[in-house]
Amino acid sequence: MNKAKTTLRMYETGALAIVRVETIERGLEIAEGCLEGGIDVLEISYTLNNAGDVIEAIDKKFNDKICVGAGTVLDSETARHAILKGAKFIIAPNYDEGVAKICNRYQIPYAPGCTTLSEAVDALSVGAAFIKAFPISDFYGPKLCKVFKTPLPNMPILASGGITLDNLNEWLMQGVDVCGFGGLLTTGSKEEIAKNAKSIRQIILGFRK
C-alpha cells in the first residue's frame, strides 16, 4: 500500500519543493519552512552528490511529517540508492524503463519526464504514478495539461518549470495534479519559505473546494 498512500499524499498536498542544497543543514531548514507553510512533500535532486545524505537526514528528523523523495534520477542504480536512503518517491527529467521496474518492485511512485504523448503512454503502461510534464512546461505553459489530458483524461500530471503564485490557478484550471516549485520554496529564510508555502497551499485548497 506504500505506493498508493504516497501517490495520494502527493496529490492531496498538490505541490512539492524541488531542493538542491550544498549542506544537510540547509536541507533541514528548507524542510522546516515548507512544513510550517503546509507543504510536506520535498524532492531532493540528485544533481548534487549529497542528495542521498540529505534525504536520509530529512527522513530521520521528520519521519512521517514529511514525504521526502528523490529527483533527477536518471537510472535504476540511482533509484535504488535513493530508496535505500529513504526516498518515498522518484522523479526524473526522463523516462527510463529500468527505473520504472525498480520503483514497481519496491512500491515507490515514479514520475518520469515525458515530452510526447507516446512517451507518456509508455510510462503509464509500466506503472508511472505521475507523468512529469518537463521540460515542455517551460515552453507551453499551463495549456500542456489539457493537451495531454484530452486523449487521456485520467493521466496524472506533475508539472515543474514556469509555475508561479501568479499563474498557479491557471495551471490548476488546466488540470495539473501536482506542481513543483524551486525558488519559491528553497530560497530565502525559513520564514520566507513558510510564507510562500502557505500562499501556494491556500491557492490549491481554494481551487479544490
Contacts in CASP RR format, 6 or more apart in sequence:
PFRMAT RR
TARGET T0000
AUTHOR 0000-0000-0000
METHOD contacts of the structure
MODEL  1
MNKAKTTLRMYETGALAIVRVETIERGLEIAEGCLEGGIDVLEISYTLNN
AGDVIEAIDKKFNDKICVGAGTVLDSETARHAILKGAKFIIAPNYDEGVA
KICNRYQIPYAPGCTTLSEAVDALSVGAAFIKAFPISDFYGPKLCKVFKT
PLPNMPILASGGITLDNLNEWLMQGVDVCGFGGLLTTGSKEEIAKNAKSI
RQIILGFRK
1 107 0 8 1.000
2 88 0 8 1.000
2 107 0 8 1.000
2 108 0 8 1.000
3 107 0 8 1.000
3 108 0 8 1.000
3 109 0 8 1.000
3 129 0 8 1.000
6 67 0 8 1.000
6 88 0 8 1.000
6 89 0 8 1.000
6 108 0 8 1.000
6 109 0 8 1.000
6 129 0 8 1.000
7 89 0 8 1.000
7 109 0 8 1.000
7 129 0 8 1.000
7 130 0 8 1.000
7 156 0 8 1.000
9 40 0 8 1.000
9 41 0 8 1.000
9 67 0 8 1.000
10 16 0 8 1.000
10 41 0 8 1.000
10 67 0 8 1.000
10 89 0 8 1.000
10 109 0 8 1.000
10 129 0 8 1.000
10 130 0 8 1.000
10 158 0 8 1.000
10 178 0 8 1.000
11 156 0 8 1.000
11 177 0 8 1.000
11 178 0 8 1.000
13 38 0 8 1.000
13 39 0 8 1.000
13 40 0 8 1.000
13 41 0 8 1.000
13 67 0 8 1.000
13 178 0 8 1.000
13 201 0 8 1.000
14 41 0 8 1.000
14 177 0 8 1.000
14 178 0 8 1.000
14 179 0 8 1.000
14 204 0 8 1.000
15 39 0 8 1.000
15 41 0 8 1.000
15 178 0 8 1.000
15 179 0 8 1.000
15 180 0 8 1.000
15 181 0 8 1.000
15 185 0 8 1.000
15 197 0 8 1.000
15 200 0 8 1.000
15 201 0 8 1.000
15 204 0 8 1.000
16 39 0 8 1.000
16 41 0 8 1.000
16 42 0 8 1.000
16 43 0 8 1.000
16 178 0 8 1.000
16 179 0 8 1.000
16 180 0 8 1.000
16 181 0 8 1.000
17 30 0 8 1.000
17 34 0 8 1.000
17 39 0 8 1.000
17 41 0 8 1.000
17 42 0 8 1.000
17 43 0 8 1.000
17 180 0 8 1.000
17 181 0 8 1.000
17 182 0 8 1.000
17 185 0 8 1.000
17 186 0 8 1.000
17 197 0 8 1.000
18 43 0 8 1.000
18 45 0 8 1.000
18 71 0 8 1.000
18 160 0 8 1.000
18 180 0 8 1.000
18 181 0 8 1.000
18 182 0 8 1.000
18 185 0 8 1.000
18 186 0 8 1.000
19 27 0 8 1.000
19 30 0 8 1.000
19 42 0 8 1.000
19 43 0 8 1.000
19 44 0 8 1.000
19 45 0 8 1.000
19 54 0 8 1.000
19 182 0 8 1.000
19 185 0 8 1.000
19 186 0 8 1.000
20 44 0 8 1.000
20 45 0 8 1.000
20 47 0 8 1.000
20 48 0 8 1.000
20 186 0 8 1.000
21 27 0 8 1.000
21 30 0 8 1.000
21 44 0 8 1.000
21 48 0 8 1.000
21 50 0 8 1.000
21 54 0 8 1.000
21 186 0 8 1.000
22 48 0 8 1.000
22 50 0 8 1.000
23 50 0 8 1.000
24 50 0 8 1.000
24 53 0 8 1.000
24 54 0 8 1.000
24 57 0 8 1.000
27 44 0 8 1.000
27 54 0 8 1.000
27 57 0 8 1.000
27 58 0 8 1.000
28 57 0 8 1.000
28 58 0 8 1.000
28 61 0 8 1.000
29 190 0 8 1.000
30 42 0 8 1.000
30 185 0 8 1.000
30 186 0 8 1.000
30 190 0 8 1.000
30 193 0 8 1.000
31 42 0 8 1.000
31 58 0 8 1.000
31 61 0 8 1.000
31 62 0 8 1.000
31 66 0 8 1.000
31 68 0 8 1.000
32 190 0 8 1.000
33 190 0 8 1.000
33 191 0 8 1.000
33 193 0 8 1.000
33 194 0 8 1.000
33 197 0 8 1.000
34 40 0 8 1.000
34 42 0 8 1.000
34 66 0 8 1.000
34 185 0 8 1.000
34 193 0 8 1.000
34 194 0 8 1.000
34 197 0 8 1.000
35 62 0 8 1.000
35 65 0 8 1.000
35 66 0 8 1.000
36 190 0 8 1.000
36 194 0 8 1.000
36 197 0 8 1.000
36 198 0 8 1.000
37 193 0 8 1.000
37 194 0 8 1.000
37 195 0 8 1.000
37 197 0 8 1.000
37 198 0 8 1.000
37 201 0 8 1.000
38 197 0 8 1.000
38 198 0 8 1.000
38 201 0 8 1.000
39 185 0 8 1.000
39 197 0 8 1.000
39 200 0 8 1.000
39 201 0 8 1.000
40 65 0 8 1.000
40 66 0 8 1.000
40 67 0 8 1.000
41 66 0 8 1.000
41 67 0 8 1.000
41 68 0 8 1.000
41 178 0 8 1.000
42 58 0 8 1.000
42 66 0 8 1.000
42 67 0 8 1.000
42 68 0 8 1.000
42 69 0 8 1.000
43 68 0 8 1.000
43 69 0 8 1.000
43 70 0 8 1.000
43 71 0 8 1.000
43 89 0 8 1.000
43 91 0 8 1.000
43 180 0 8 1.000
44 51 0 8 1.000
44 52 0 8 1.000
44 54 0 8 1.000
44 55 0 8 1.000
44 58 0 8 1.000
44 68 0 8 1.000
44 69 0 8 1.000
44 70 0 8 1.000
44 71 0 8 1.000
44 87 0 8 1.000
45 51 0 8 1.000
45 70 0 8 1.000
45 71 0 8 1.000
45 72 0 8 1.000
46 52 0 8 1.000
46 70 0 8 1.000
46 71 0 8 1.000
46 72 0 8 1.000
46 73 0 8 1.000
46 74 0 8 1.000
46 78 0 8 1.000
46 82 0 8 1.000
47 72 0 8 1.000
51 70 0 8 1.000
51 71 0 8 1.000
51 82 0 8 1.000
52 70 0 8 1.000
52 81 0 8 1.000
52 82 0 8 1.000
52 85 0 8 1.000
52 87 0 8 1.000
53 85 0 8 1.000
55 68 0 8 1.000
55 69 0 8 1.000
55 70 0 8 1.000
55 82 0 8 1.000
55 85 0 8 1.000
55 86 0 8 1.000
55 87 0 8 1.000
56 85 0 8 1.000
56 86 0 8 1.000
58 66 0 8 1.000
58 68 0 8 1.000
59 66 0 8 1.000
59 68 0 8 1.000
59 85 0 8 1.000
59 86 0 8 1.000
59 88 0 8 1.000
62 68 0 8 1.000
67 88 0 8 1.000
67 89 0 8 1.000
68 86 0 8 1.000
68 87 0 8 1.000
68 88 0 8 1.000
69 82 0 8 1.000
69 86 0 8 1.000
69 87 0 8 1.000
69 88 0 8 1.000
69 89 0 8 1.000
69 90 0 8 1.000
69 91 0 8 1.000
70 78 0 8 1.000
70 79 0 8 1.000
70 82 0 8 1.000
70 85 0 8 1.000
70 87 0 8 1.000
70 89 0 8 1.000
70 90 0 8 1.000
70 91 0 8 1.000
71 82 0 8 1.000
71 90 0 8 1.000
71 91 0 8 1.000
71 92 0 8 1.000
72 91 0 8 1.000
72 92 0 8 1.000
72 93 0 8 1.000
73 79 0 8 1.000
73 82 0 8 1.000
73 90 0 8 1.000
73 91 0 8 1.000
73 92 0 8 1.000
73 99 0 8 1.000
74 92 0 8 1.000
74 93 0 8 1.000
74 94 0 8 1.000
74 96 0 8 1.000
74 99 0 8 1.000
75 96 0 8 1.000
75 98 0 8 1.000
75 99 0 8 1.000
76 96 0 8 1.000
76 98 0 8 1.000
76 99 0 8 1.000
76 101 0 8 1.000
76 102 0 8 1.000
79 90 0 8 1.000
79 98 0 8 1.000
79 99 0 8 1.000
79 102 0 8 1.000
79 103 0 8 1.000
79 108 0 8 1.000
80 102 0 8 1.000
82 90 0 8 1.000
83 90 0 8 1.000
83 102 0 8 1.000
83 106 0 8 1.000
83 108 0 8 1.000
87 108 0 8 1.000
88 108 0 8 1.000
88 109 0 8 1.000
89 108 0 8 1.000
89 109 0 8 1.000
89 110 0 8 1.000
89 111 0 8 1.000
89 129 0 8 1.000
90 99 0 8 1.000
90 103 0 8 1.000
90 108 0 8 1.000
90 109 0 8 1.000
90 110 0 8 1.000
90 111 0 8 1.000
91 110 0 8 1.000
91 111 0 8 1.000
91 112 0 8 1.000
91 132 0 8 1.000
91 158 0 8 1.000
92 99 0 8 1.000
92 110 0 8 1.000
92 111 0 8 1.000
92 112 0 8 1.000
92 113 0 8 1.000
92 132 0 8 1.000
93 113 0 8 1.000
93 132 0 8 1.000
93 134 0 8 1.000
93 135 0 8 1.000
94 112 0 8 1.000
94 113 0 8 1.000
95 112 0 8 1.000
95 113 0 8 1.000
95 114 0 8 1.000
95 119 0 8 1.000
95 122 0 8 1.000
95 123 0 8 1.000
95 128 0 8 1.000
96 112 0 8 1.000
97 126 0 8 1.000
99 110 0 8 1.000
99 112 0 8 1.000
100 110 0 8 1.000
100 112 0 8 1.000
100 123 0 8 1.000
100 126 0 8 1.000
100 127 0 8 1.000
100 128 0 8 1.000
101 126 0 8 1.000
102 108 0 8 1.000
103 109 0 8 1.000
103 110 0 8 1.000
103 127 0 8 1.000
104 110 0 8 1.000
104 126 0 8 1.000
104 127 0 8 1.000
109 129 0 8 1.000
109 130 0 8 1.000
110 123 0 8 1.000
110 127 0 8 1.000
110 128 0 8 1.000
110 129 0 8 1.000
110 130 0 8 1.000
111 128 0 8 1.000
111 129 0 8 1.000
111 130 0 8 1.000
111 131 0 8 1.000
111 132 0 8 1.000
111 158 0 8 1.000
112 123 0 8 1.000
112 128 0 8 1.000
112 131 0 8 1.000
112 132 0 8 1.000
113 119 0 8 1.000
113 123 0 8 1.000
113 131 0 8 1.000
113 132 0 8 1.000
113 133 0 8 1.000
113 134 0 8 1.000
114 120 0 8 1.000
114 123 0 8 1.000
114 131 0 8 1.000
114 132 0 8 1.000
114 133 0 8 1.000
114 134 0 8 1.000
115 135 0 8 1.000
115 136 0 8 1.000
117 147 0 8 1.000
117 148 0 8 1.000
117 151 0 8 1.000
117 152 0 8 1.000
120 131 0 8 1.000
120 148 0 8 1.000
120 152 0 8 1.000
120 155 0 8 1.000
121 152 0 8 1.000
123 131 0 8 1.000
124 131 0 8 1.000
124 152 0 8 1.000
124 155 0 8 1.000
129 156 0 8 1.000
130 156 0 8 1.000
130 157 0 8 1.000
130 158 0 8 1.000
130 177 0 8 1.000
130 178 0 8 1.000
131 148 0 8 1.000
131 155 0 8 1.000
131 156 0 8 1.000
131 157 0 8 1.000
131 158 0 8 1.000
132 158 0 8 1.000
132 159 0 8 1.000
132 160 0 8 1.000
133 144 0 8 1.000
133 145 0 8 1.000
133 148 0 8 1.000
133 157 0 8 1.000
133 158 0 8 1.000
133 159 0 8 1.000
133 176 0 8 1.000
134 159 0 8 1.000
134 160 0 8 1.000
134 161 0 8 1.000
135 161 0 8 1.000
136 144 0 8 1.000
137 144 0 8 1.000
137 159 0 8 1.000
137 160 0 8 1.000
137 161 0 8 1.000
137 162 0 8 1.000
137 163 0 8 1.000
138 161 0 8 1.000
138 162 0 8 1.000
140 147 0 8 1.000
141 162 0 8 1.000
141 171 0 8 1.000
142 167 0 8 1.000
142 170 0 8 1.000
142 171 0 8 1.000
142 173 0 8 1.000
142 174 0 8 1.000
142 176 0 8 1.000
143 174 0 8 1.000
144 159 0 8 1.000
144 174 0 8 1.000
145 157 0 8 1.000
145 159 0 8 1.000
145 171 0 8 1.000
145 174 0 8 1.000
145 175 0 8 1.000
145 176 0 8 1.000
146 174 0 8 1.000
146 175 0 8 1.000
148 155 0 8 1.000
148 157 0 8 1.000
149 155 0 8 1.000
149 157 0 8 1.000
149 175 0 8 1.000
156 177 0 8 1.000
156 178 0 8 1.000
157 175 0 8 1.000
157 176 0 8 1.000
157 177 0 8 1.000
157 178 0 8 1.000
158 176 0 8 1.000
158 177 0 8 1.000
158 178 0 8 1.000
158 179 0 8 1.000
158 180 0 8 1.000
159 171 0 8 1.000
159 176 0 8 1.000
159 178 0 8 1.000
159 179 0 8 1.000
159 180 0 8 1.000
160 179 0 8 1.000
160 180 0 8 1.000
160 181 0 8 1.000
160 182 0 8 1.000
161 180 0 8 1.000
163 171 0 8 1.000
163 179 0 8 1.000
163 180 0 8 1.000
163 181 0 8 1.000
164 184 0 8 1.000
165 184 0 8 1.000
165 196 0 8 1.000
165 199 0 8 1.000
165 200 0 8 1.000
165 203 0 8 1.000
168 179 0 8 1.000
168 200 0 8 1.000
168 203 0 8 1.000
168 204 0 8 1.000
169 203 0 8 1.000
169 207 0 8 1.000
171 179 0 8 1.000
172 203 0 8 1.000
172 204 0 8 1.000
172 207 0 8 1.000
172 208 0 8 1.000
173 207 0 8 1.000
179 200 0 8 1.000
179 204 0 8 1.000
181 196 0 8 1.000
181 200 0 8 1.000
184 196 0 8 1.000
184 200 0 8 1.000
185 193 0 8 1.000
185 196 0 8 1.000
185 197 0 8 1.000
185 200 0 8 1.000
186 193 0 8 1.000
187 193 0 8 1.000
END
